[in-house]
Amino acid sequence: MNSATDLADLRIYDTTLRDGAQCEGLSLSVEDKVNIAHKLDRLGIPFIEGGWPGANPKDGEFFRRIQEQPLMQAEVVAFCSTRRPGIVANEDPMLVPIVAASTRWITVFGKSWDLHVTEGLRTTLTENLEMIADTIAYLKQRDRRIVYDAEHWFDGYKHNREYAISTLKAAVDAGAEWLVLCDTNGGTLPDEVGAITRAVKTWAEAYGDRVQIGIHTHNDSGVAIANALAAVQNGATMVQGTINGYGERCGNANLCTLIPNLQLKMGRSCIAPSQLQLLTEVSRQISEIVNLAPDDRAPFVGLSAFAHKGGIHVSAVQRNPITYEHISPESIGNRRRIVISEQAGLSNVLSKAESCGIKLQKDDPACRQILQRMKDLEQVGYQFEAAEASFELLMRDAIGDRPCFFKLNGFQVHCDTYCDEYSCGAVSALATVKITVKGEQKLTASEGNGPVSALDSALRKALVDFYPAIATFYLTDYKVRILNSNAATSAKTRVLIESSNGSQRWTTVGVSGNIIDASYQALVEGLEYGLMLAGLHNPVSAVKCPD
């Protein structure tokens, strides 16, 4: 295997599978971990920390599985602590599965802060130094290469500089090749990180090329990215972080923000330009795997990162993108989006139409018809900036290019609340839909755990035999907004439904005084748009619906 560790100016070290997995609400199966590792490998990440072998069965199984499905270029890294106080490394059973994981690289973390040594480990400062040296020497004797994570480094350095430096010396003298300075509590600010990293870099120069400096930051103060950049500016050549910033508490430094900043803004090579173009795709794929909604406003890779809403902005961007874009979205695999709202002008409509493959001219009557229709609908509660699929359907309707995949003849939803001997309040729902599809009438019923679930299930059941692609569609989000709460139970409701086919997401909207009707509108448009994405834009059997 050709390692990527010697191919870049900076070494990116991903800890999504270990540190990121400590994020509240995130749980990874072994299959998830293997899948993520291969996506990171494709992205060109040099170091992928797989977990702590022996800490739990899942991590041990991951290291066995990854040997059966080896990566193309990344180094898989095992993670562990120094040996325990009072015993020697070759007698500590904790280190047995670490060696058995058979990785070339191992990351060992140890205590830098004297407070943690005496209060956490409840041992002496001298014993802690011996624990660091003994553990690293033991692993080096077994032909392993060592990254040493100096836990709570910045707190330790500020509290007792001399002792903190002595922990690094113990690690280097025992054979560590990387010294990673960890802002474990996430409480240090960039000026401190920069100054302390520079001081450590100067100290480490006595060792020549034997040792290099890395940085590991947490986001508790909202400056994890800034801290990592400050460390690189002051001599760090390894940057640790997680995809999408996953991690305990407020998360780790987000590699999806760090990598483009380092590479595009600071000129520090991390991964190949062709791999950088995969960044947005990998970010969203991993958010799917971990089952956490992607952050639409995330820098660089977010859905809104290159979105333009105001008409003046849109007009300027169309003339020259750098007027409102700090980089080319294509460089990191994202794309420009023109957001449609009541603030939109003709420039927004024309640009949006072009992005959808719809040919419109400024003097085309349909253009102003679309703009007016959109503004009229937003006046009564629709919101198209969050439902671009619905807006594309609106545009296609205006130009006579919206196919009719089926026609609703009516639907009913019946809900029951029932009691058993233990409790009351359980709800079951039954939906019945009557539709015409491909000239054939269908009457279908289906149950669900609520009215919208039952309605969605009944629609799919009625349509899947005619359009098998529907079997791949699923709902990823369902949002309800009460638009005029002062009207109490007569209030108007807006429903946004996000759907996916596994590789693409789209959002549709419905508005009504009846939440079931609003949901139905969004559900139907979600199915329509999904079928268009499936290549059924102009199927022979799907004709224009009658007015």
C-alpha positions, -999 to +999 in steps of 0.1 A: +000+000+000+013+034-009+008+056+022-005+092+017+015+104+047+044+115+026+024+131-003+011+163+013+024+194+031+000+188+060-012+155+073-049+153+080-059+129+108-095+120+110-110+108+143-147+106+133-148+069+141-136+074+177-138+110+189-167+118+165-186+088+177-188+103+212-212+129+197-245+129+216-272+112+194-246+094+171-243+057+171-222+037+146-224+000+137-194-019+126-207-017+090-211+021+094-175+024+106-162+004+077-183+023+052-171+057+066-135+046+066-137+038+029-153+071+021-125+089+040-100+069+021-115+079-012-113+115+000-076+111+005-074+114+043-039+101+053-047+089+088-080+074+099-084+066+136-105+035+139-112+034+176-098+018+208-093-020+203-104-039+234-125-010+248-156-025+233-164-054+210-175-031+181-140-015+179-123-048+179-145-061+152-138-030+131-101-036+130-107-072+120-131-062+093-109-035+079-081-061+073-106-080+051-116-049+033-083-029+031-081+008+023-064+021-008-040+047+007-050+057+042-033+045+074-058+030+099-047+040+134-055+023+167-060+045+197-052+038+234-040+053+266-007+049+284-004+018+306-020+019+340-001+031+371+017+005+391+024-021+364+047-023+334+035-021+298+043-057+289+020-069+318-009-045+310-037-066+294-051-033+279-022-032+254-027-068+241-057-060+217-039-028+207-010-048+193-034-075+179-052-048+158-021-050+135-021-014+125+012+002+116+004+034+135-009+037+171-020+068+188-012+069+225-027+096+247-012+106+280-015+133+307+001+167+303-016+185+331-002+178+366-037+183+380-050+154+360-021+132+370-027+137+407-065+141+407-075+119+378-048+091+377-041+095+414-004+088+409+028+108+410+042+131+384+072+108+380+051+077+375+031+095+348+064+102+329+073+065+332+039+054+320+043+075+288+078+063+281+072+026+290+040+024+268+056+040+238+088+020+241+068-013+244+049-005+212+080+006+194+096-027+202+067-043+183+075-023+152+047+002+156+049+039+147+036+063+174+015+094+174+015+109+209-017+128+219-008+152+247-042+154+265-052+187+280-019+201+267-027+238+267-042+237+302-012+217+314+013+240+298-003+271+313-004+255+348+030+239+349+051+246+318+082+227+329+063+195+337+042+196+306+074+198+284+088+169+304+059+147+292+067+155+256+103+147+262+094+114+277+073+106+246+100+116+221+128+099+239+107+067+238+102+069+201+071+090+193+072+106+159+043+131+163+035+152+193-001+163+190-011+192+213-047+187+224-071+215+236-092+188+252-115+212+271-119+235+241-112+265+263-081+280+248-082+310+224-063+313+191-036+337+203-026+313+231-027+283+208-005+300+183+021+312+209+023+279+227+025+259+195+053+281+184+071+276+217+068+238+214+079+239+178+111+258+188+117+233+216+112+203+193+138+217+167+165+202+189+153+168+178+156+176+141+133+156+118+127+129+144+095+146+157+068+168+143+039+188+159+002+182+155-029+199+168-062+186+181-089+211+190-124+210+204-152+236+198-164+244+233-155+281+228-166+282+192-130+286+179-118+250+171-112+259+135-094+292+144-073+274+169-062+247+144-054+273+118-033+293+144-014+261+152-006+254+116+006+290+112+030+284+140+045+251+130+019+223+133+020+199+104-007+174+115-043+185+119-068+163+137-105+166+134-138+150+124-161+151+094-189+176+100-173+185+134-189+156+152-177+150+187-184+152+224-200+183+239-197+210+212-178+188+188-143+187+173-126+208+147-146+203+115-124+189+087-150+200+061-141+236+071-105+230+079-093+213+048-106+240+023-093+268+045-059+252+047-057+243+011-075+271-007-068+300+016-034+292+031-019+273+002-011+242+024-015+210+005-037+185+023-053+163-004-054+162-042-075+189-059-096+161-075-103+147-040-111+181-026-140+182-051-154+152-033-156+170+001-193+181-001-204+146-013-185+128+015-198+152+041-234+145+031-229+108+027-214+105+062-243+126+076-266+100+060-247+071+075-247+086+110-284+095+106-279+132+116-294+159+094-267+178+075-261+214+086-274+235+057-254+265+069-221+248+073-192+266+057-181+253+023-202+221+022-236+233+035-266+235+011-268+273+018-231+280+016-234+294-019-271+303-019-281+337-031-315+352-023-316+390-029-322+400-065-293+424-065-270+396-052-282+372-079-277+398-107-242+405-095-232+368-091-245+361-126-221+388-140-191+378-118-194+351-091-166+366-070-188+395-061-205+373-035-186+341-034-152+337-016-143+305-036-156+286-065-183+262-051-172+235-076-137+234-060-151+216-030-179+198-049-207+222-039-229+243-062-244+277-065-281+280-056-305+308-064-330+310-036-366+319-045-386+340-022-408+371-020-375+391-024-368+375-057-366+394-090-366+382-126-329+374-122-337+348-095-364+332-117-342+331-148-312+317-129-333+291-111-349+281-144-315+276-160-303+255-131-333+232-136-327+229-173-357+252-182-352+277-210-367+311-203-361+345-217-365+377-197-393+388-221-411+355-219-446+361-204-442+328-184-413+344-165-434+372-149-463+347-145-439+325-124-427+354-104-463+366-097-476+331-089-447+326-064-453+359-047-490+352-045-484+318-029-459+331-004-484+358+006-507+330+018-480+310+035-460+291+010-422+292+014-402+283-017-367+291-005-370+260+016-389+239-010-370+242-043-386+210-057-420+226-054-408+257-071-394+237-100-428+220-104-444+255-103-422+267-131-428+236-152-465+240-147-463+276-160-446+266-192-468+235-197-440+211-190-453+194-158-463+158-164-492+143-146-482+109-131-516+104-114-547+122-105-563+123-071-600+115-070-603+116-032-588+105+001-600+098+036-580+094+068-595+078+099-578+079+133-585+058+164-573+064+199-576+033+220-569+021+255-557-012+269-553-024+304-521-004+309-526+030+292-547+052+270-538+074+241-523+050+216-532+061+180-537+041+149-546+056+115-561+042+083-559+061+050-578+054+019-569+070-015-587+068-048-565+078-078-564+075-115-530+064-129-522+055-165-559+054-173-566+030-145-586+037-113-571+025-080-586+024-045-560+016-019-559+016+019-530+015+043-524+019+080-498+040+098-489+052+132-504+086+124-525+102+097-496+114+076-478+081+078-510+063+067-516+086+038-480+084+026-482+046+028-515+044+009-502+066-019-470+046-023-490+013-022-512+026-050-484+038-072-455+015-067-466-011-092-469+016-119-437+034-109-413+010-091-388+038-085-411+050-056-399+020-036-365+038-032-381+071-019-383+078+018-390+108+040-360+123+058-377+152+075-412+165+082-417+201+095-449+218+106-453+255+111-484+273+124-486+305+103-512+324+123-513+311+158-537+338+169-564+319+150-561+290+174-574+257+160-584+275+128-548+285+121-532+279+087-504+253+086-474+250+064-458+216+060-423+210+046-414+175+036-378+164+027-375+133+007-346+112-006-338+084-030-306+076-012-283+099-032-304+131-036-326+151-013-355+174-023-381+194-003-417+202-011-443+224+006-480+224+013-502+250+030-537+246+042-560+252+071-561+214+074-527+198+084-537+166+066-544+185+033-511+205+036-493+172+042-510+156+012-499+185-010-463+181+001-463+143-002-477+143-037-452+169-050-424+149-033-434+118-052-438+138-085-404+153-082-388+121-073-402+104-104-388+133-125-354+127-109-358+090-118-359+099-155-397+099-159-400+136-167-419+129-199-431+093-197-455+082-225-481+074-198-478+106-179-496+134-197-506+169-186-532+168-159-565+184-169-572+218-154 
